[in-house]
Amino acid sequence: KNLRYRAPRFNNRTKPKGWLAPSLQHRVDTVMAWVERLSKLAPVTAISQELVRFDTQKLDNPEISGVEYQQGTLLGYEVREYLLAKWGRECAYCGTGDTPLEIEHVVPRSRGGSNRVSNLTLSCHPCNQAKGSLPLADFFSRDKGLRKRLKANGLSADARLERVQRQLKQPLRDASAVNATRWALFNALKTTGLPVAVASGGRTKYNRQRLGIPKTHALDAACVGAFGRLHDWTAPTLTIKCTGRGNYQRTRLTKYGFPRGYLMRQKQVRGFQTGDIVKAVVPSGKKAGTYTGRVAVRKTGSFNIQTDQGAVQGISHKHCTVIQRGDGYGYHLTPT
């Protein structure tokens, strides 16, 4: 019997080799599921993986491995790439994008600031020069040039200051997740039997700049590895977003933990379930017309449909036809 007061045995708590936490294993499983799905839809002949590595110790303390590490071929590369991802490739102070960015110390070195990544940000040259040795709050409150640039970008000084302070506290969780899953994903991809090539993030950036291709998530993926030309990269990209498959919780609770409502015990109503993409053709009445979107089912058979123009409520199931069953993902075309 599994009694909660019984001491755990020493030999039943071991983890298998290559074990990952469920949140990390989910990343690997999701990629593998899409590799399998895409292989059924298109003739996939090879796989390229960007084998990114963030040195979290160097991000936290650049001097941890000594001068030899600092002056190697990857001098500052991990830090710069991490900061570009963290701050959205724009000036943290004025929000200006598409301009050369410089690494900037939030707390100046002259005031005791360190090289830790939590004290680093990216700024455009005018902001970097104007801030100088000013504390962050004084820079936002005193500098007229910064306020002018913020106004030109449609931003508020107080809101921007709050964003910078909040972003500085963001942990290295994403970098740690990439480090933990990169080899597990590589080994999983090799089980497909397809040739798997790996490349660095620097190679991806080089390919993109060599071909004059703008920076987007989808085009970065297309520029991974060794290749000569990229065809039809201006075509719209199918963006896939994880939306989930619903919730096991059937009782809605207030913020104090008391029940405030109950959901249906069954997922399907009249052959439909929440998340399905449907087409509804209403022939007459106030809501006459054609509606396409994701459906939210109701026990009464009167559904709500979320279209591109907004939500339409009270559509009878009799007028609905399933276009695609809900699979936990949302799809839409994004122009390049």
N, C-alpha and C positions, 0 to 999 in steps of 0.2 A: 504494500500500500504506500501511496505517496503522501505521507503525513507531514504537515508543514512544520511540526516541531522536531522532526528527525534531522539530525545533522547530515549535510550533503556528503556523499562519498567522494573520496579523492580522485577516483578514476572515471567519473561520469561528467566531469566539467571541462574536459579538454576540447579544444577547437581543432578542426581539421586544417591541414596545410592549405594556405591560400584563402582562409576564411575572411569574409568581409562583413562589416555591419550591414543590417538589412537596408538602411538608407543608401549605402554605397553599392550594394549588390543590385539594387533597383536600377541604378544608372547603367550598369553593365547589361542587365537583362533587357532593358528598354532598347538599347542600341542593337542587341542581338535579335530582338523581335522584329525591328525594322529592317535589319539586313535580310532576314528570312522573308519578310513580306515583299521587299523590293526585288529580291531575286526571283520571285514568282511573276512579277510584273514586267521586268526588263532583263535583257541578257547581260547580267553582271559578270565580268571576266576577271576583275582584280579589285582589291580594296587598298586604299591609302589611309593611313592614320597619322594624325599630327601627335607625335609623342612629346607632349609638353611636360616640362618639369619646372616647378617653382621651388627654389631653395628657400623654404620658410625660415630656416635659421639665418640665412644671409639677409632675408627681408627684414627680420627682426633686429639683427645686429650685423651690419656689413663687415665688421672686423673679426668675425668669429673664426675664420679660417686663415687669417694672416695675409701678408702682402702678396704672396704667390697667387692666392686665389683671386684677390682683387684685380691683379694685373694680368689675368689670363685672357683668353679670347672672348670669354663671356662677361667681361667687365661691365657691370651695371645692366646687363641685358634683362635678367629676371626682374629687377626692380622696376625698370622702365616699362616693360610689358605689363607687369602687375598694376602699376599706377595708371597706365592707359586704360586697362579694363575697369579698374575701380572707379575712375572719375569720368568714364564715358567719353574719353578722347576730346574733352573740351576744357577750357580754362575753369578751374574750380571757383574762381572769384567772380568773373564777369560773365561766364557762360559762353564765351566766344569759341566757335568751332572752326574747322578748316584753316587753322593757323599753326605755325610752329609753336610747340609747347616746351616749357622748361621745367625741370624739377625744382621745387621751391620748398623751403623749410617753413612750416607754419609758425613754430616758435623759433625765431632766428638763432643761429649759432652764437651770436654775440650775447644773447640772453640765456644761454645755457641749453639751447635746443640740441637734440641728438640727431643721428642719422637713421634712427628707427623708422620703419615704414609708416608707423602711426603718426609720425611728425612730418611726413613728406606728402606733397600734393603736386599738381601740375598747374601751371599758370602761363598766360601769354607774356610776351616780353614787357609790354607796358605795365601790367599788373605786378610783375616781378620787380621791376625797377621802382615802381611807386611804393610798394609795400616796404622794401628795405628792411629795417630792423623794427618796424612797428608791430605791436601786438595785433592779433587778428581783429579783435573788436574795435580797436582804434582805427585800423585801416578802413573798415567798412563805414565807420561813422565820420571820419575826417576827410577822406580822399574824394575830391570833387570829380576827378577824372574817372574813378571807378563807378561812382553813381551815374555819371553820364553814359558810360558803356552799358551799365545794367539797364538803364532806361531805354537805350537803343535796342536792347535785346528783350524788352518787355518783362524785366525781372525786378523784384523788390529787394532792397538791400537787407532788410531784416530777415526776410524769408531765405535769401541766399546765405546769409551768415549762419542761420539755423541749419541749413542743409549741409554746409561745410563741417560744422561741429558734429553733426550726426554721422556723416560719412566717415569722419576720422575715427570713429569708434567701431566701425565695421571690422569684424575679426577676419582672420585668414582662413575661414572655413572653406571657401571655394578652392583656394590653392591646395589645401590639405586634401580635399576630396579628389582633385585631379592627380595628386601624387599617389594616393592610395589605390586608385582604380586603373591607372594607365597600363600597367603590365597585365592586370587581370583581364582588361578588355582586349589587349593584344593577344593573349593566349586563347581567349574565347573566339576571336576572329579567325585564328589559325585552324580551329576545328571545322570551319566551313569548307575547307579544302581548296579555297581560292588563294592565289598569291597575295600576300599582305606586305605592303611596303610602308615603312615608317619614315617620317621626316620631322624636322624641327619647326617651331613657329617662325624662326628666322627665314627658313626656306619659303614658307607660305608668304611672308611679307615681301620677300625678294621677288617671287613670281608675280604678285599683285602689282608691285610698282613697275616691274619690267614691262608688263602688258598694259599698264595704264588703267587698271581696273579699280573702281572705288571700293572703299572698305564697307562691307556688309557681312553679316554672319553667314549667309548662304554662299556668297562669292569667296569668302575665306575658305569654306569647306571645298569649293571647287578648285582652289589654287594650292591644295595640299600636294606635296610630293613633286616628282620630276615629270614635266611635260613641256611640250613646245608651244602650243596655242590652245586657247579656250574659245570654243565656238558658241555663238548664240547666247552670250552671257547677259545680253540686255533683255532676254525674255522674262516674263513674270515668273516669280518663284512661288511654288506651293509651300506655304507656311503651315506647319503642323504644331498644334499646341495641346499639351496634356490637360484635359478637362476633368478627368476622373469618371468613375462609374457609379456615383451616388454614395450614400452614407448608410452604414448599418444602423445608426441611431434612429430609432423610430419615435422618440419622444423629444419634443422641443422643450428646452428649459429656459427659465429666466436667468438673469445674472446672479441670482441668489440660489440657483439650483432647484427651484420648484417647477413642476410641469406646467407648461402653458399651451400645449397642443400636441396632437398625436398624428403621425403620418400613417399612410396606408400600409398594411402588412404585406401586400403583393406589389410587385414592380410593374406588371403589365396591366393595362386597362384596354379592353376591346382590341387587343393585338398590338397596342402601342406602348412604349415606355419612355420616360423622360430621357432626353438626349438624342432621340431619333430625329433625323432630318426628314421632314414631310413636306408635301405639297398639298395645300388645301384650296379647292375651287368652290367658292360659295356662290351659288347661282343668283340669289336674291336676298333682299333684306338690307338692313343698315350696313352690314359688313360684306356686302357683295363684292367679289373680286378674287384674285388669285394671290396666295401667300405661300412663300417658301422659307423655311427656317427650322430651327430646333424647337421641339415640342416639349411642353411640360404637362404631363397627364393629370387628370382629376378623376376621382372615382365616379363622378356623375356622367363622365363621357364628354364634358365640355372642356376643351383643351385651350391652353395658351401657346402661342407660337411666337418665338423671338426671330423677327426678320431684320434685314439690314436697316430698315426704316424705323424699327422700334417693335415693341411688344403688341401683339393683337390678342385680345382676350375673348373667351366665350365662343370658340370655334368648335362646332360639333364634330365628333369622330367620324360621322357619316361622310363628311366632305374631305377627309384626309387620306392621302396615299403615301406610303413609306417610300422614300428615295434611298435612304441609307440608314442602316441600323446604327445606333450609338455604340461606338467601340472605345470610348474613353478619350478620344482625341477630337479636336476641332480643326477644320481645314479652311484656308482662304488663300487667294492669290495675292501676292505682294509685288507691286511693280519694282523693278530693279533700279 
